[in-house]
Amino acid sequence: MISLTELEALAKAATPGPWRHDKQEESLRPWDAKVVSDGGDICTTHKHTGEKAAMYWEVTHPDAAFIAEANPETILTLVSLVREMGEALEMSWADIYVDGVKTKQMAEQALTKYKEVCGE
């Protein structure tokens, strides 16, 4: 899994948003879906199988819609929220120390897991 720091760097290096799923692009083939921004094209997704073109729409356009929503602004917001949660956890674990050692250990385990997920 990628670390928060790496994910943040990728988001900062990407084309700024907003991004959107362009379903109306006339040059698109039935099996293509495009993600665009005000600065131009981000990507075109393709689905190549032996199935009918109607199936391409069902598979490819949901992928493009997801890519459009997972834009740099969204990723940077999520990174910020995860870091804020970690900071809150670090600051409040002493307050959780109610039931003695058992609760303290649970808080420490949660903090360890948070740091593992964040890669920091």
Residue pairs with C-beta under 8 A, 6 or more apart in sequence:
1 117
1 119
2 10
2 119
3 118
3 119
3 120
4 79
4 82
4 83
4 118
4 119
4 120
5 119
5 120
6 119
7 75
7 79
8 75
8 76
8 79
10 75
11 72
11 75
11 76
11 79
12 72
12 76
14 71
14 72
15 37
15 39
15 40
15 42
15 72
16 37
16 39
16 72
16 73
17 37
17 71
17 72
17 73
17 74
18 37
18 38
18 71
18 73
19 35
19 36
19 37
19 42
19 67
19 68
19 69
19 71
20 35
20 36
20 37
20 68
21 33
21 34
21 35
21 61
21 64
21 65
21 67
21 68
22 28
22 33
22 34
22 35
22 36
23 33
23 61
25 32
25 34
25 36
28 34
28 44
30 53
30 54
30 56
30 57
31 46
31 47
31 48
31 53
31 56
31 57
31 60
32 44
32 45
32 46
32 56
32 60
33 44
33 45
33 57
33 60
33 61
33 63
33 64
33 65
34 41
34 42
34 43
34 44
34 45
34 64
35 41
35 42
35 43
35 44
35 45
35 64
35 67
35 68
36 42
37 71
42 67
42 68
43 64
43 67
45 60
45 63
45 64
45 67
46 60
47 55
47 56
47 59
47 60
47 63
49 55
49 56
82 117
82 118
83 118
85 114
86 111
86 114
86 115
86 118
89 107
89 110
89 111
89 114
90 111
92 107
93 104
93 107
93 108
93 110
93 111
96 103
96 104
96 106
96 107
97 103
97 104
97 107
